[in-house]
Amino acid sequence: MLNARRSLSLTRRSLLGAVAVSAIAQPRRAEASPGPAAGARTPAPVRLTLPAPSGPHPIGTVWLHLVDRARIDPWQPSRPARELMVQLWYPARAARGHPFAPWMSPAAVPFFEQAQGIPPGTLLLPTSHARVAAPVDRGRRGRPVVVYSPGLRSDRSLGTLLVEELASHGYLVVAVDHTYDADQVEFPGGRVERFAITGDVDDALIGKALVVRTADTRFVLDQLTALNAGHNVDAGRRRLPPTLTGAFHLPRTGMLGHSLGGATAAAAMRADQRLRAGVNLDGSLLSPATAGTDRPFLLFGSDPGPGPEDPSWDRFWAGQHGWKRELALTGSTHTSFTDLETLLPQAAASLGLTPSQVAQAIGTLAPYRAIRAQRDYVRAFFDLHLRHHDSHLLQHPSPRYPQIRFIR
């Protein structure tokens, strides 16, 4: 059965409007707030921001529309091919003159606000630190690659904090939206596809989602190989930076995921030897992923508190024959491993949230400390196993990071 603490899905009530939905809907709030008087000014929307990445490289980004014509869409059988949107994030050169990319694609924003109960005009979603279609800094031999997979009913935007950090330190990151199990995905032309999975979120449905996501991941890896060879794989044939050719050092490819995305990383690694290292951010696991792999894998979880550990992680640990480590981020929750760790506190006043409601959603650890620890430990893992650079951060507890607990 699914473990409640490491739920495989980010449901609507655990995203940015999670606490806001209940807070805004309370009748007593409506009674206490009769509305603005005639002539009163409407409060200006609050602009949300993301902390800047710490690496030395400016960042570029491009979107790709990928079509797998070998698969009928498993969630929408009326569609004769499986369509995906992915976003590439990379170290850039000559970034000036290229506009900053939005945190979320524009046509998806109204659906996101509606799903999360965010009144239109209340918040201005952040802008990323990446420049659209800036030339790629390929380095001397190409860049190590990390594939990012978000949680169920989440989307790639929610992992921007970690994705930007890796790109700023020289990684080429490929963030995948798994169509129809994501809450909303914008395709070229402004078409938005919504969450379309019916039925209870049980082991059977999650098992199917893992099979679909594993196939998505393997298809994306195939497309990266073609892109690296100079082929334009984008279905819309949009113009891509010519410097993408040869930018991927594919023998050094890893995978990172949150929630169901973390389970996807474990499942995809078992299915495809091209993935050399993986990170699971607080996601429960199902067979066959619980059998482990012969390659490095990091389990990075939320604060377990006094309760028992996730038994699926115990089974994975017993079957994992490659390098392994399990860490816990004290004072955190499942949602802490998303951009909501920094966005929710900024939005709280506008959404009428109390400090206790915010703490319930993202934990008691200060956001800057939670973000710093996630960024540094995830990067240390991929530096060690994709670049063979050991910062020693994963060898033993560090006094610089008292919020990180070594479980085993």
C-alpha positions as YAML, in Angstrom:
chain: A
units: angstrom
residues:
- id: 1
  name: MET
  ca: [0.00, 0.00, 0.00]
- id: 2
  name: LEU
  ca: [1.04, 3.60, -0.52]
- id: 3
  name: ASN
  ca: [2.78, 5.25, 2.39]
- id: 4
  name: ALA
  ca: [0.92, 8.34, 3.57]
- id: 5
  name: ARG
  ca: [4.05, 10.26, 4.54]
- id: 6
  name: ARG
  ca: [5.74, 9.80, 1.19]
- id: 7
  name: SER
  ca: [2.61, 9.95, -0.93]
- id: 8
  name: LEU
  ca: [3.33, 9.32, -4.59]
- id: 9
  name: SER
  ca: [1.15, 12.19, -5.71]
- id: 10
  name: LEU
  ca: [1.12, 15.92, -5.23]
- id: 11
  name: THR
  ca: [-2.62, 16.42, -5.16]
- id: 12
  name: ARG
  ca: [-4.32, 19.76, -5.58]
- id: 13
  name: ARG
  ca: [-4.45, 20.19, -1.85]
- id: 14
  name: SER
  ca: [-0.68, 19.96, -1.55]
- id: 15
  name: LEU
  ca: [0.29, 22.52, -4.18]
- id: 16
  name: LEU
  ca: [0.53, 26.32, -3.93]
- id: 17
  name: GLY
  ca: [-3.16, 26.78, -3.18]
- id: 18
  name: ALA
  ca: [-3.28, 23.72, -0.95]
- id: 19
  name: VAL
  ca: [-3.86, 25.50, 2.30]
- id: 20
  name: ALA
  ca: [-5.27, 28.50, 0.48]
- id: 21
  name: VAL
  ca: [-8.22, 26.53, -0.86]
- id: 22
  name: SER
  ca: [-9.57, 25.82, 2.61]
- id: 23
  name: ALA
  ca: [-8.61, 29.22, 3.96]
- id: 24
  name: ILE
  ca: [-10.28, 31.17, 1.16]
- id: 25
  name: ALA
  ca: [-13.39, 29.00, 1.21]
- id: 26
  name: GLN
  ca: [-14.15, 29.44, 4.90]
- id: 27
  name: PRO
  ca: [-17.49, 31.27, 5.33]
- id: 28
  name: ARG
  ca: [-16.21, 33.24, 8.29]
- id: 29
  name: ARG
  ca: [-13.56, 34.82, 6.07]
- id: 30
  name: ALA
  ca: [-16.21, 35.87, 3.59]
- id: 31
  name: GLU
  ca: [-18.30, 37.38, 6.40]
- id: 32
  name: ALA
  ca: [-15.32, 39.21, 7.83]
- id: 33
  name: SER
  ca: [-14.35, 40.58, 4.42]
- id: 34
  name: PRO
  ca: [-17.39, 42.28, 2.86]
- id: 35
  name: GLY
  ca: [-15.34, 43.49, -0.12]
- id: 36
  name: PRO
  ca: [-13.73, 46.77, -1.09]
- id: 37
  name: ALA
  ca: [-15.69, 49.95, -0.66]
- id: 38
  name: ALA
  ca: [-16.62, 51.99, -3.71]
- id: 39
  name: GLY
  ca: [-13.54, 53.75, -5.04]
- id: 40
  name: ALA
  ca: [-11.16, 51.64, -2.94]
- id: 41
  name: ARG
  ca: [-8.00, 50.46, -4.63]
- id: 42
  name: THR
  ca: [-7.59, 46.77, -5.42]
- id: 43
  name: PRO
  ca: [-4.38, 45.50, -3.79]
- id: 44
  name: ALA
  ca: [-1.54, 45.12, -6.26]
- id: 45
  name: PRO
  ca: [-0.71, 41.50, -7.05]
- id: 46
  name: VAL
  ca: [2.27, 40.08, -5.21]
- id: 47
  name: ARG
  ca: [5.24, 39.16, -7.41]
- id: 48
  name: LEU
  ca: [6.72, 35.82, -6.36]
- id: 49
  name: THR
  ca: [10.44, 35.23, -6.85]
- id: 50
  name: LEU
  ca: [12.84, 32.29, -6.84]
- id: 51
  name: PRO
  ca: [16.24, 32.43, -5.12]
- id: 52
  name: ALA
  ca: [19.05, 32.71, -7.62]
- id: 53
  name: PRO
  ca: [21.09, 29.59, -8.33]
- id: 54
  name: SER
  ca: [24.59, 29.56, -6.86]
- id: 55
  name: GLY
  ca: [26.64, 28.36, -9.83]
- id: 56
  name: PRO
  ca: [29.02, 30.35, -12.02]
- id: 57
  name: HIS
  ca: [27.17, 29.78, -15.30]
- id: 58
  name: PRO
  ca: [24.30, 31.84, -16.70]
- id: 59
  name: ILE
  ca: [21.41, 29.59, -17.75]
- id: 60
  name: GLY
  ca: [19.59, 29.04, -21.01]
- id: 61
  name: THR
  ca: [16.42, 27.09, -21.68]
- id: 62
  name: VAL
  ca: [14.37, 25.77, -24.60]
- id: 63
  name: TRP
  ca: [11.18, 23.72, -24.89]
- id: 64
  name: LEU
  ca: [10.74, 20.60, -27.00]
- id: 65
  name: HIS
  ca: [7.52, 19.02, -28.23]
- id: 66
  name: LEU
  ca: [8.26, 15.30, -28.58]
- id: 67
  name: VAL
  ca: [5.95, 12.80, -30.27]
- id: 68
  name: ASP
  ca: [6.37, 9.04, -29.75]
- id: 69
  name: ARG
  ca: [4.54, 7.58, -32.73]
- id: 70
  name: ALA
  ca: [5.31, 4.05, -31.57]
- id: 71
  name: ARG
  ca: [2.83, 4.39, -28.68]
- id: 72
  name: ILE
  ca: [-0.89, 5.08, -28.51]
- id: 73
  name: ASP
  ca: [-1.35, 7.34, -25.52]
- id: 74
  name: PRO
  ca: [-2.03, 5.02, -22.56]
- id: 75
  name: TRP
  ca: [-4.21, 7.58, -20.75]
- id: 76
  name: GLN
  ca: [-6.08, 8.84, -23.84]
- id: 77
  name: PRO
  ca: [-6.41, 5.94, -26.32]
- id: 78
  name: SER
  ca: [-8.12, 8.23, -28.83]
- id: 79
  name: ARG
  ca: [-4.72, 9.85, -29.41]
- id: 80
  name: PRO
  ca: [-2.63, 7.76, -31.84]
- id: 81
  name: ALA
  ca: [0.71, 8.93, -30.42]
- id: 82
  name: ARG
  ca: [2.17, 9.80, -27.03]
- id: 83
  name: GLU
  ca: [3.03, 13.51, -26.85]
- id: 84
  name: LEU
  ca: [5.39, 15.03, -24.30]
- id: 85
  name: MET
  ca: [6.67, 18.47, -23.49]
- id: 86
  name: VAL
  ca: [10.19, 18.67, -22.10]
- id: 87
  name: GLN
  ca: [12.28, 21.66, -21.14]
- id: 88
  name: LEU
  ca: [16.06, 21.77, -21.48]
- id: 89
  name: TRP
  ca: [18.05, 23.84, -18.98]
- id: 90
  name: TYR
  ca: [21.76, 24.35, -19.61]
- id: 91
  name: PRO
  ca: [24.81, 26.51, -18.95]
- id: 92
  name: ALA
  ca: [24.71, 29.34, -21.46]
- id: 93
  name: ARG
  ca: [27.07, 31.79, -23.08]
- id: 94
  name: ALA
  ca: [26.22, 35.21, -24.55]
- id: 95
  name: ALA
  ca: [22.92, 35.17, -22.68]
- id: 96
  name: ARG
  ca: [22.25, 38.90, -23.00]
- id: 97
  name: GLY
  ca: [19.57, 39.83, -25.47]
- id: 98
  name: HIS
  ca: [17.58, 36.67, -24.77]
- id: 99
  name: PRO
  ca: [14.45, 37.15, -22.63]
- id: 100
  name: PHE
  ca: [14.04, 35.45, -19.27]
- id: 101
  name: ALA
  ca: [11.80, 32.40, -19.39]
- id: 102
  name: PRO
  ca: [8.60, 32.31, -17.29]
- id: 103
  name: TRP
  ca: [8.42, 29.87, -14.41]
- id: 104
  name: MET
  ca: [5.29, 28.35, -15.96]
- id: 105
  name: SER
  ca: [4.21, 28.52, -19.59]
- id: 106
  name: PRO
  ca: [1.63, 31.34, -19.99]
- id: 107
  name: ALA
  ca: [-1.36, 29.34, -21.26]
- id: 108
  name: ALA
  ca: [-1.01, 26.90, -18.34]
- id: 109
  name: VAL
  ca: [-1.18, 29.62, -15.68]
- id: 110
  name: PRO
  ca: [-5.00, 30.14, -15.60]
- id: 111
  name: PHE
  ca: [-5.53, 26.38, -15.22]
- id: 112
  name: PHE
  ca: [-2.95, 26.27, -12.44]
- id: 113
  name: GLU
  ca: [-4.64, 29.16, -10.62]
- id: 114
  name: GLN
  ca: [-8.07, 27.60, -11.01]
- id: 115
  name: ALA
  ca: [-6.93, 24.20, -9.78]
- id: 116
  name: GLN
  ca: [-5.20, 25.70, -6.76]
- id: 117
  name: GLY
  ca: [-7.97, 28.12, -5.80]
- id: 118
  name: ILE
  ca: [-5.80, 31.20, -6.39]
- id: 119
  name: PRO
  ca: [-7.97, 34.22, -7.26]
- id: 120
  name: PRO
  ca: [-6.86, 35.73, -10.60]
- id: 121
  name: GLY
  ca: [-4.76, 38.83, -10.13]
- id: 122
  name: THR
  ca: [-3.71, 37.91, -6.60]
- id: 123
  name: LEU
  ca: [-0.24, 36.60, -7.45]
- id: 124
  name: LEU
  ca: [2.26, 37.11, -10.24]
- id: 125
  name: LEU
  ca: [4.09, 33.84, -10.71]
- id: 126
  name: PRO
  ca: [7.87, 34.08, -10.80]
- id: 127
  name: THR
  ca: [10.23, 34.49, -13.68]
- id: 128
  name: SER
  ca: [13.03, 31.97, -13.98]
- id: 129
  name: HIS
  ca: [16.72, 32.85, -14.14]
- id: 130
  name: ALA
  ca: [17.11, 31.19, -17.56]
- id: 131
  name: ARG
  ca: [17.31, 32.96, -20.91]
- id: 132
  name: VAL
  ca: [15.19, 31.59, -23.75]
- id: 133
  name: ALA
  ca: [17.23, 29.92, -26.52]
- id: 134
  name: ALA
  ca: [20.54, 31.38, -25.35]
- id: 135
  name: PRO
  ca: [23.56, 29.65, -26.94]
- id: 136
  name: VAL
  ca: [24.74, 26.58, -25.06]
- id: 137
  name: ASP
  ca: [28.11, 26.55, -23.33]
- id: 138
  name: ARG
  ca: [29.03, 23.00, -24.29]
- id: 139
  name: GLY
  ca: [32.26, 22.83, -22.34]
- id: 140
  name: ARG
  ca: [35.14, 20.75, -23.66]
- id: 141
  name: ARG
  ca: [33.40, 17.37, -23.98]
- id: 142
  name: GLY
  ca: [29.75, 18.17, -23.55]
- id: 143
  name: ARG
  ca: [27.78, 18.47, -20.31]
- id: 144
  name: PRO
  ca: [26.63, 15.70, -17.96]
- id: 145
  name: VAL
  ca: [22.87, 15.18, -18.21]
- id: 146
  name: VAL
  ca: [20.18, 14.92, -15.53]
- id: 147
  name: VAL
  ca: [16.56, 14.00, -16.33]
- id: 148
  name: TYR
  ca: [13.99, 15.50, -13.92]
- id: 149
  name: SER
  ca: [10.56, 13.91, -13.31]
- id: 150
  name: PRO
  ca: [7.92, 15.65, -11.13]
- id: 151
  name: GLY
  ca: [5.24, 14.10, -8.92]
- id: 152
  name: LEU
  ca: [1.83, 12.86, -9.99]
- id: 153
  name: ARG
  ca: [-0.55, 15.75, -10.66]
- id: 154
  name: SER
  ca: [2.41, 18.10, -10.52]
- id: 155
  name: ASP
  ca: [4.41, 19.56, -13.41]
- id: 156
  name: ARG
  ca: [7.98, 20.38, -14.31]
- id: 157
  name: SER
  ca: [7.72, 23.99, -13.05]
- id: 158
  name: LEU
  ca: [7.65, 22.81, -9.44]
- id: 159
  name: GLY
  ca: [11.25, 21.55, -9.70]
- id: 160
  name: THR
  ca: [12.79, 24.76, -11.02]
- id: 161
  name: LEU
  ca: [14.83, 25.48, -7.86]
- id: 162
  name: LEU
  ca: [16.85, 22.29, -8.22]
- id: 163
  name: VAL
  ca: [16.92, 22.29, -12.02]
- id: 164
  name: GLU
  ca: [18.34, 25.82, -12.20]
- id: 165
  name: GLU
  ca: [20.94, 25.02, -9.56]
- id: 166
  name: LEU
  ca: [22.26, 22.04, -11.49]
- id: 167
  name: ALA
  ca: [22.30, 23.97, -14.79]
- id: 168
  name: SER
  ca: [24.21, 26.84, -13.19]
- id: 169
  name: HIS
  ca: [26.90, 24.34, -12.15]
- id: 170
  name: GLY
  ca: [27.35, 22.92, -15.63]
- id: 171
  name: TYR
  ca: [24.68, 20.23, -15.98]
- id: 172
  name: LEU
  ca: [22.26, 19.93, -18.88]
- id: 173
  name: VAL
  ca: [18.90, 19.17, -17.25]
- id: 174
  name: VAL
  ca: [15.90, 17.74, -19.07]
- id: 175
  name: ALA
  ca: [12.63, 18.37, -17.19]
- id: 176
  name: VAL
  ca: [9.77, 16.15, -18.36]
- id: 177
  name: ASP
  ca: [6.03, 16.74, -18.14]
- id: 178
  name: HIS
  ca: [4.20, 13.39, -18.21]
- id: 179
  name: THR
  ca: [1.08, 14.33, -20.16]
- id: 180
  name: TYR
  ca: [-2.29, 13.54, -18.54]
- id: 181
  name: ASP
  ca: [-0.78, 12.64, -15.17]
- id: 182
  name: ALA
  ca: [0.43, 16.25, -14.90]
- id: 183
  name: ASP
  ca: [-2.11, 18.84, -13.78]
- id: 184
  name: GLN
  ca: [-1.62, 20.94, -16.90]
- id: 185
  name: VAL
  ca: [0.80, 20.86, -19.86]
- id: 186
  name: GLU
  ca: [0.95, 23.57, -22.53]
- id: 187
  name: PHE
  ca: [1.77, 22.48, -26.08]
- id: 188
  name: PRO
  ca: [2.70, 24.73, -29.01]
- id: 189
  name: GLY
  ca: [-0.15, 26.95, -30.17]
- id: 190
  name: GLY
  ca: [-1.49, 27.38, -26.63]
- id: 191
  name: ARG
  ca: [-3.15, 23.94, -26.41]
- id: 192
  name: VAL
  ca: [-3.31, 22.82, -22.78]
- id: 193
  name: GLU
  ca: [-3.83, 19.19, -21.80]
- id: 194
  name: ARG
  ca: [-5.15, 18.57, -18.29]
- id: 195
  name: PHE
  ca: [-4.94, 15.76, -15.78]
- id: 196
  name: ALA
  ca: [-6.99, 12.91, -17.24]
- id: 197
  name: ILE
  ca: [-6.52, 9.88, -14.99]
- id: 198
  name: THR
  ca: [-9.71, 8.50, -13.50]
- id: 199
  name: GLY
  ca: [-10.15, 6.16, -10.57]
- id: 200
  name: ASP
  ca: [-8.60, 5.88, -7.13]
- id: 201
  name: VAL
  ca: [-4.90, 6.54, -6.71]
- id: 202
  name: ASP
  ca: [-4.04, 3.01, -5.58]
- id: 203
  name: ASP
  ca: [-1.16, 0.64, -6.20]
- id: 204
  name: ALA
  ca: [-2.62, -0.57, -9.50]
- id: 205
  name: LEU
  ca: [-2.92, 2.95, -10.92]
- id: 206
  name: ILE
  ca: [0.52, 3.93, -9.64]
- id: 207
  name: GLY
  ca: [1.94, 0.77, -11.17]
- id: 208
  name: LYS
  ca: [0.49, 1.75, -14.54]
- id: 209
  name: ALA
  ca: [1.80, 5.30, -14.16]
- id: 210
  name: LEU
  ca: [5.30, 3.98, -13.49]
- id: 211
  name: VAL
  ca: [5.19, 1.84, -16.63]
- id: 212
  name: VAL
  ca: [4.05, 4.86, -18.67]
- id: 213
  name: ARG
  ca: [6.64, 7.17, -17.13]
- id: 214
  name: THR
  ca: [9.43, 4.64, -17.61]
- id: 215
  name: ALA
  ca: [8.54, 4.43, -21.30]
- id: 216
  name: ASP
  ca: [8.43, 8.25, -21.43]
- id: 217
  name: THR
  ca: [11.91, 8.43, -19.93]
- id: 218
  name: ARG
  ca: [13.41, 5.90, -22.34]
- id: 219
  name: PHE
  ca: [11.85, 7.73, -25.28]
- id: 220
  name: VAL
  ca: [13.30, 11.03, -24.03]
- id: 221
  name: LEU
  ca: [16.75, 9.43, -23.79]
- id: 222
  name: ASP
  ca: [16.40, 8.24, -27.40]
- id: 223
  name: GLN
  ca: [15.47, 11.76, -28.48]
- id: 224
  name: LEU
  ca: [18.45, 13.26, -26.65]
- id: 225
  name: THR
  ca: [20.74, 10.94, -28.59]
- id: 226
  name: ALA
  ca: [19.21, 12.17, -31.86]
- id: 227
  name: LEU
  ca: [19.36, 15.80, -30.74]
- id: 228
  name: ASN
  ca: [23.00, 15.42, -29.74]
- id: 229
  name: ALA
  ca: [23.75, 14.13, -33.24]
- id: 230
  name: GLY
  ca: [22.31, 17.28, -34.81]
- id: 231
  name: HIS
  ca: [18.74, 16.18, -35.56]
- id: 232
  name: ASN
  ca: [15.87, 18.54, -34.71]
- id: 233
  name: VAL
  ca: [13.45, 16.26, -32.86]
- id: 234
  name: ASP
  ca: [10.92, 18.98, -32.00]
- id: 235
  name: ALA
  ca: [7.55, 18.14, -33.56]
- id: 236
  name: GLY
  ca: [6.93, 21.81, -34.35]
- id: 237
  name: ARG
  ca: [10.38, 22.14, -35.91]
- id: 238
  name: ARG
  ca: [11.02, 25.27, -33.89]
- id: 239
  name: ARG
  ca: [14.44, 26.81, -34.20]
- id: 240
  name: LEU
  ca: [16.80, 25.44, -31.58]
- id: 241
  name: PRO
  ca: [20.22, 26.79, -30.56]
- id: 242
  name: PRO
  ca: [22.72, 25.24, -33.01]
- id: 243
  name: THR
  ca: [25.12, 24.75, -30.12]
- id: 244
  name: LEU
  ca: [22.88, 21.99, -28.71]
- id: 245
  name: THR
  ca: [24.60, 19.57, -31.09]
- id: 246
  name: GLY
  ca: [27.26, 17.73, -29.13]
- id: 247
  name: ALA
  ca: [26.30, 19.46, -25.86]
- id: 248
  name: PHE
  ca: [25.10, 16.26, -24.14]
- id: 249
  name: HIS
  ca: [27.71, 14.00, -22.56]
- id: 250
  name: LEU
  ca: [25.28, 11.09, -22.59]
- id: 251
  name: PRO
  ca: [27.55, 8.45, -20.98]
- id: 252
  name: ARG
  ca: [27.15, 10.58, -17.85]
- id: 253
  name: THR
  ca: [23.35, 10.71, -17.52]
- id: 254
  name: GLY
  ca: [21.48, 10.59, -14.22]
- id: 255
  name: MET
  ca: [17.88, 11.03, -13.10]
- id: 256
  name: LEU
  ca: [16.22, 13.05, -10.35]
- id: 257
  name: GLY
  ca: [12.58, 12.96, -9.31]
- id: 258
  name: HIS
  ca: [10.19, 14.06, -6.61]
- id: 259
  name: SER
  ca: [7.39, 11.90, -5.22]
- id: 260
  name: LEU
  ca: [6.17, 9.70, -8.09]
- id: 261
  name: GLY
  ca: [9.04, 11.21, -10.06]
- id: 262
  name: GLY
  ca: [11.46, 9.71, -7.54]
- id: 263
  name: ALA
  ca: [9.83, 6.32, -7.97]
- id: 264
  name: THR
  ca: [10.12, 6.87, -11.72]
- id: 265
  name: ALA
  ca: [13.86, 7.44, -11.35]
- id: 266
  name: ALA
  ca: [14.24, 4.08, -9.60]
- id: 267
  name: ALA
  ca: [12.02, 2.25, -12.09]
- id: 268
  name: ALA
  ca: [13.67, 3.82, -15.14]
- id: 269
  name: MET
  ca: [17.14, 2.98, -13.84]
- id: 270
  name: ARG
  ca: [16.18, -0.68, -13.58]
- id: 271
  name: ALA
  ca: [14.86, -0.57, -17.15]
- id: 272
  name: ASP
  ca: [17.64, 1.40, -18.83]
- id: 273
  name: GLN
  ca: [21.38, 1.12, -18.28]
- id: 274
  name: ARG
  ca: [21.91, 4.55, -19.83]
- id: 275
  name: LEU
  ca: [20.90, 6.07, -16.50]
- id: 276
  name: ARG
  ca: [24.04, 5.97, -14.38]
- id: 277
  name: ALA
  ca: [22.82, 7.46, -11.09]
- id: 278
  name: GLY
  ca: [19.48, 8.37, -9.51]
- id: 279
  name: VAL
  ca: [17.87, 10.45, -6.76]
- id: 280
  name: ASN
  ca: [14.46, 9.89, -5.17]
- id: 281
  name: LEU
  ca: [13.09, 12.93, -3.36]
- id: 282
  name: ASP
  ca: [10.54, 11.63, -0.88]
- id: 283
  name: GLY
  ca: [8.66, 9.19, -3.10]
- id: 284
  name: SER
  ca: [7.34, 5.76, -2.09]
- id: 285
  name: LEU
  ca: [8.45, 2.87, -4.29]
- id: 286
  name: LEU
  ca: [6.66, -0.06, -5.87]
- id: 287
  name: SER
  ca: [7.97, -3.28, -7.35]
- id: 288
  name: PRO
  ca: [10.06, -3.73, -9.46]
- id: 289
  name: ALA
  ca: [11.75, -0.48, -8.42]
- id: 290
  name: THR
  ca: [12.09, -1.76, -4.85]
- id: 291
  name: ALA
  ca: [14.54, -4.41, -6.09]
- id: 292
  name: GLY
  ca: [17.25, -1.76, -6.44]
- id: 293
  name: THR
  ca: [20.00, -1.42, -9.03]
- id: 294
  name: ASP
  ca: [23.75, -1.91, -9.41]
- id: 295
  name: ARG
  ca: [24.29, 1.86, -9.87]
- id: 296
  name: PRO
  ca: [24.40, 4.72, -7.34]
- id: 297
  name: PHE
  ca: [21.14, 5.86, -5.82]
- id: 298
  name: LEU
  ca: [20.24, 8.46, -3.19]
- id: 299
  name: LEU
  ca: [17.10, 8.34, -1.04]
- id: 300
  name: PHE
  ca: [16.43, 11.88, 0.23]
- id: 301
  name: GLY
  ca: [13.33, 12.12, 2.39]
- id: 302
  name: SER
  ca: [11.26, 14.48, 4.48]
- id: 303
  name: ASP
  ca: [11.38, 14.52, 8.26]
- id: 304
  name: PRO
  ca: [10.16, 11.08, 9.32]
- id: 305
  name: GLY
  ca: [9.24, 12.19, 12.84]
- id: 306
  name: PRO
  ca: [8.58, 9.51, 15.44]
- id: 307
  name: GLY
  ca: [6.78, 7.11, 13.06]
- id: 308
  name: PRO
  ca: [8.22, 4.12, 11.20]
- id: 309
  name: GLU
  ca: [10.25, 4.52, 8.04]
- id: 310
  name: ASP
  ca: [8.64, 3.87, 4.67]
- id: 311
  name: PRO
  ca: [8.84, 0.06, 4.26]
- id: 312
  name: SER
  ca: [9.31, 0.43, 0.50]
- id: 313
  name: TRP
  ca: [12.56, 2.26, 1.19]
- id: 314
  name: ASP
  ca: [13.65, -0.61, 3.46]
- id: 315
  name: ARG
  ca: [13.01, -3.09, 0.65]
- id: 316
  name: PHE
  ca: [14.91, -0.93, -1.81]
- id: 317
  name: TRP
  ca: [17.83, -0.61, 0.59]
- id: 318
  name: ALA
  ca: [18.06, -4.39, 0.97]
- id: 319
  name: GLY
  ca: [18.06, -4.91, -2.81]
- id: 320
  name: GLN
  ca: [20.31, -1.99, -3.79]
- id: 321
  name: HIS
  ca: [23.78, -3.29, -4.66]
- id: 322
  name: GLY
  ca: [25.18, -0.04, -6.03]
- id: 323
  name: TRP
  ca: [26.36, 2.90, -3.93]
- id: 324
  name: LYS
  ca: [23.53, 4.02, -1.64]
- id: 325
  name: ARG
  ca: [22.72, 6.63, 0.99]
- id: 326
  name: GLU
  ca: [19.56, 7.69, 2.81]
- id: 327
  name: LEU
  ca: [19.16, 11.22, 4.14]
- id: 328
  name: ALA
  ca: [16.34, 13.05, 5.90]
- id: 329
  name: LEU
  ca: [15.70, 16.80, 5.87]
- id: 330
  name: THR
  ca: [14.60, 17.66, 9.39]
- id: 331
  name: GLY
  ca: [11.68, 20.03, 9.84]
- id: 332
  name: SER
  ca: [10.42, 19.37, 6.32]
- id: 333
  name: THR
  ca: [7.34, 17.88, 4.65]
- id: 334
  name: HIS
  ca: [6.67, 16.16, 1.34]
- id: 335
  name: THR
  ca: [6.01, 19.55, -0.27]
- id: 336
  name: SER
  ca: [9.38, 20.94, 0.88]
- id: 337
  name: PHE
  ca: [11.04, 19.23, -2.09]
- id: 338
  name: THR
  ca: [9.25, 21.53, -4.55]
- id: 339
  name: ASP
  ca: [9.41, 25.25, -5.33]
- id: 340
  name: LEU
  ca: [6.53, 25.73, -2.89]
- id: 341
  name: GLU
  ca: [9.17, 25.75, -0.17]
- id: 342
  name: THR
  ca: [9.95, 29.33, -1.15]
- id: 343
  name: LEU
  ca: [6.76, 30.38, -2.98]
- id: 344
  name: LEU
  ca: [4.18, 29.57, -0.31]
- id: 345
  name: PRO
  ca: [5.66, 31.84, 2.41]
- id: 346
  name: GLN
  ca: [5.73, 34.71, -0.10]
- id: 347
  name: ALA
  ca: [2.11, 34.13, -1.09]
- id: 348
  name: ALA
  ca: [0.78, 33.52, 2.44]
- id: 349
  name: ALA
  ca: [-0.35, 37.04, 3.31]
- id: 350
  name: SER
  ca: [-2.16, 37.52, -0.02]
- id: 351
  name: LEU
  ca: [-3.92, 34.18, 0.40]
- id: 352
  name: GLY
  ca: [-4.87, 34.79, 4.03]
- id: 353
  name: LEU
  ca: [-2.71, 31.99, 5.42]
- id: 354
  name: THR
  ca: [-1.47, 31.89, 8.99]
- id: 355
  name: PRO
  ca: [2.09, 30.93, 9.93]
- id: 356
  name: SER
  ca: [0.80, 27.63, 11.34]
- id: 357
  name: GLN
  ca: [-0.91, 26.82, 8.05]
- id: 358
  name: VAL
  ca: [2.29, 27.52, 6.14]
- id: 359
  name: ALA
  ca: [4.27, 25.36, 8.56]
- id: 360
  name: GLN
  ca: [1.74, 22.57, 8.12]
- id: 361
  name: ALA
  ca: [2.33, 22.70, 4.37]
- id: 362
  name: ILE
  ca: [6.12, 23.05, 4.18]
- id: 363
  name: GLY
  ca: [7.39, 22.27, 7.67]
- id: 364
  name: THR
  ca: [9.19, 24.29, 10.31]
- id: 365
  name: LEU
  ca: [12.64, 24.50, 8.73]
- id: 366
  name: ALA
  ca: [13.52, 27.95, 7.39]
- id: 367
  name: PRO
  ca: [13.03, 27.87, 3.59]
- id: 368
  name: TYR
  ca: [16.51, 29.16, 2.78]
- id: 369
  name: ARG
  ca: [18.05, 26.36, 4.85]
- id: 370
  name: ALA
  ca: [15.82, 23.73, 3.27]
- id: 371
  name: ILE
  ca: [16.64, 24.95, -0.24]
- id: 372
  name: ARG
  ca: [20.36, 25.22, 0.40]
- id: 373
  name: ALA
  ca: [20.55, 21.69, 1.78]
- id: 374
  name: GLN
  ca: [18.59, 20.19, -1.11]
- id: 375
  name: ARG
  ca: [20.63, 22.00, -3.71]
- id: 376
  name: ASP
  ca: [23.99, 21.17, -2.15]
- id: 377
  name: TYR
  ca: [23.35, 17.50, -1.42]
- id: 378
  name: VAL
  ca: [21.72, 16.73, -4.76]
- id: 379
  name: ARG
  ca: [24.57, 18.45, -6.58]
- id: 380
  name: ALA
  ca: [27.16, 16.66, -4.42]
- id: 381
  name: PHE
  ca: [25.59, 13.34, -5.41]
- id: 382
  name: PHE
  ca: [25.69, 14.00, -9.14]
- id: 383
  name: ASP
  ca: [29.16, 15.57, -8.90]
- id: 384
  name: LEU
  ca: [30.39, 12.38, -7.24]
- id: 385
  name: HIS
  ca: [28.78, 9.88, -9.60]
- id: 386
  name: LEU
  ca: [28.64, 11.71, -12.93]
- id: 387
  name: ARG
  ca: [31.78, 13.84, -12.62]
- id: 388
  name: HIS
  ca: [33.82, 11.77, -10.16]
- id: 389
  name: HIS
  ca: [34.36, 14.82, -7.97]
- id: 390
  name: ASP
  ca: [34.01, 14.05, -4.27]
- id: 391
  name: SER
  ca: [33.10, 16.95, -2.00]
- id: 392
  name: HIS
  ca: [32.93, 14.47, 0.93]
- id: 393
  name: LEU
  ca: [29.50, 15.88, 1.79]
- id: 394
  name: LEU
  ca: [27.88, 12.46, 1.47]
- id: 395
  name: GLN
  ca: [30.42, 10.60, 3.57]
- id: 396
  name: HIS
  ca: [29.28, 11.74, 7.02]
- id: 397
  name: PRO
  ca: [27.18, 14.43, 8.74]
- id: 398
  name: SER
  ca: [28.44, 17.98, 8.35]
- id: 399
  name: PRO
  ca: [28.22, 20.71, 11.02]
- id: 400
  name: ARG
  ca: [27.39, 23.10, 8.18]
- id: 401
  name: TYR
  ca: [24.12, 21.24, 7.59]
- id: 402
  name: PRO
  ca: [22.55, 20.35, 10.94]
- id: 403
  name: GLN
  ca: [19.21, 20.06, 9.10]
- id: 404
  name: ILE
  ca: [20.48, 16.94, 7.29]
- id: 405
  name: ARG
  ca: [20.17, 13.64, 9.13]
- id: 406
  name: PHE
  ca: [22.05, 10.58, 7.90]
- id: 407
  name: ILE
  ca: [19.63, 7.65, 8.24]
- id: 408
  name: ARG
  ca: [22.02, 5.02, 6.84]
...
